[in-house]
Amino acid sequence: MRNCLVIDLDRCTGCDTCVVACKHENGVDLGVYWNHVVTMGPYGTYPDIEMYWLPTQCQQCANAPCISVCPTGASQRDPDTGAVVVDKEACIGCQTCISACPYGARTYLEDENIVVKCTLCNQLTRNGEDPACVHDCCTGARLWGDLDDENSDVAKYVAAAEEREAGSTHRLPDPGDAQPSTVYILSSKTAEWRDPE
């Protein structure tokens, strides 16, 4: 099982609804974001200009380094949903996982001495619901499901994108062996994929 997000950047308008939905559903503190939307571009010279929006959040890595470095086991994978989560009761606030995460997807809350992050709305997905960012996306750019199940909507969506244009599916750069699960779809009609800095 590899439950993850598939984000169609050809459809994303950078509206930040996913950011708001995440904060609302999870009670994320002011100044803290579990979901970011990065503006990529504009690139080029008028009239040949490209730009797109790149939502970033926990990449739900298959080989999550945050889990392997956690000294208390607070960073763990939910056995039912496969989501990488943090057990707040077991977290000692050492921030080792923050250092290990290649995607800057974790935040330390000083007042509570714990680390928090996107859980793919585990409280919803374990009950068969979509994460809030998927449910509320007004352009239908976000999907969630099991990429290992070839009959799932996300697996079919990714396969169809590759069939339309080979090389149109992407993942964030992997500096080690984290194996990020989130799949981004960006076709050449929209823009050339660029790794975020």
N, C-alpha and C positions, 0 to 999 in steps of 0.2 A: 504494500500500500504506500502510495506517495501522493498524499493530498497536498495540493499546492494551488497557487494562483496562476492563472494565465491572463495576461494583460495585453489587449490589442491596442497598440499605440496608434494604429491607423484610425481608431475611433476615439481615443482619449483627447479631450479638449482642454485639459489643464484646469478644470473648474474647481478642484479641491473638495468636491462632495465626499470623496473617499476619506479625506483627512477629517472632515467634520463628523462623518458617520462613525469613524473609529473613535474619536474623542467622546462623542455622545454615548455610544454603546458601552465603552469601557471605562468611562469616568476618568479619562486621562487629564492630568493636572494642567493648569495654565503653563505655557512655556515648554511643555513636554509634547513630543510628537512621536507616535509609533509608526506613522505613515507620512512620507514627504512626497511632494511632486516637484521634480527638478525640471526647469526649463532648459531644453537642449537647443541651443542656437540663439538667434539666427546664425546660420552658416552661409557663406557664399557672398556673391556680389549681385546687387539688383540688376536685372530682374530674376536672376537665378538664385533664389534664396530658399533654404530649407530650415525648418524647425519642427520640434515635436516636444511632447511632455513625457517625462519618465517617472512614474510613481515608484518609489522605493520603500521597502519595509523589510521586516525579517524575511530572509530568502528561504527559510525552512530547509536548510541544507541537509542533504542526505547523510553527510558525514560531519555533523555540526561540531565545530571545534569548541563552542561554548559549553557543550555537554561534557566533552572529554576533560576539560581543564577545571571544571567546578569541583572544589574540594569537599562539598557537602552533599552533592547529588541534587541540589536545588534546581539546577538546569537539567531538564530531563525531557524525554519524549513521551507524550501521552500514549499509552498502549492501545487505546481505542481509536483515536483519530490520527495518530502519527505526528501531531503538532508538537513543535518544540515549545515548552512552557517553563515557567519559573514557579517553584513552590515557595511562596513568600515566607512560610513558617520555617523552612530550612535554609533560606538565604541569609548569609551573615554579612552581606554588603562588602565583600572583599574586592569586588569589581574585576576579578580575574577574567570573567566571561566577557566583559566589555573590551578588555585588551585583546582577547582571542577572536572576537567577531570581526571579520574582514569588511563588514558592510555598515558599521556604525549604527546597528539596529537596536542597541540597548541603552537604557538610561538609568543612572543612579539617582535614587530619591534620598537625599541626605536626611530629611526629617524622619524618614521611616527606616533608614539604613538598609534598603533593599534595592535590587535591580529589577526593572520592569521592561516589557517588550510586547510587540505584537504576538498574539497567540492564534492568529487566524480566527479570532472570536470563538475559542474552544468551547465556551459556555453555550454557544449556538450550534456550532458544527457537530458537537457530540450528540445533539438532538435532531440531526438531519437538516438543519437550517443552513443557509449561506452566511458567510461572514457579513457584517454590516456594510463594509466597503463594496462588496459585490452586490448585495441587495439594493443598495441606494445609488449605485452608479447610473447616472441618467442617460448615458450613451450606450450602455451595455458593453463597455470596454473590458469589464472584469468578469472572469469566470473562476469557479472554484470546484475542485473535484480530484479524483484519483487518476493521476497521469499513467499509472501502471495498468489501469483497466482500459483496454483498447476500445471497449464499448461505452466508456464514460463520455459525457459531453466535452470535457476538456481535451481528452485524447483525440477525439474526432475533430475538434476545432483546430488543434495543432497540426494534425495530419492534413487537413484541408488547406491550411495556410501554406504548408510546405508543398502541397500538390500544385497550388496556384503559382507559387514562386519559390523555387528552391533557395534556401539561405535566408528566408524571411523570419525565421525563429531565432531568438537570441537569449542568452543568459548574461548576467553581470559577470565581469571577469573573476576568475577563481585564482587567487594568489597562492593557494596551497592545494589541499585536497578536500575542500569543504563540500563541493558538489552542490551548488545552489539549485533549488528546485523550481523557483519561479521562472516561467517562460514568458518572454516578451515577443510580440509579433509586430514587425515593422517592415512594410513592403517598400520597395524602391520608389513607388509612386508618391509616397509621403516624404521619405528622407532616407539618407544613408545612416545606418546604425553607427553610433559613436559610443565608446565606453565612457561613462561619467568619470570626471576627475575627482 
